[in-house]
Amino acid sequence: MYICGEFERILSTLDKKVKTFTPREIEVLQYFSEGYSVAETASKTFLSPHTVVAHRRKMMAKAECQTIGQMLKYAREHNLI
């Protein structure tokens, strides 16, 4: 089966597609990138700490990261923050 070069390029970029983050997730991510803790981020965003942790968990799952350091690297590489 022959696949033209352009179609092959498109298929390969689909695998590397940047996951979308909600505006609130990006806001939380920005605070983490500035070194704020979960409690400090919760206070600044008027969210409960449990909600901040839930946002962090969802973002890390979307980006397939295991640590917050990996998450921040992903965010910087994809110009999310």
Phi, psi and omega in degrees: 000131180259133175238125182295156184303319182295316180295321179297320178296318179297316179299319181291327180285335177297324179292332184260015184300134179287132179288148179270141179242147178287159176303323180292321177297319179294322177298314178297317179299322179298317178296319177298320181294336178271002176093008179286146177280175177300314181297317180293319179296319178300316180297317182289331183260000181059039176243163174281155176303326179296323178291320178298317178297321178296318176299314180299316180299317180294317179297317181294325177292317179300318183271359181056049180250152179256339182228162178292329176298316176296321180296316180294321177298315178302314182297320179290319181296330182254017176054041176274334178228000000 
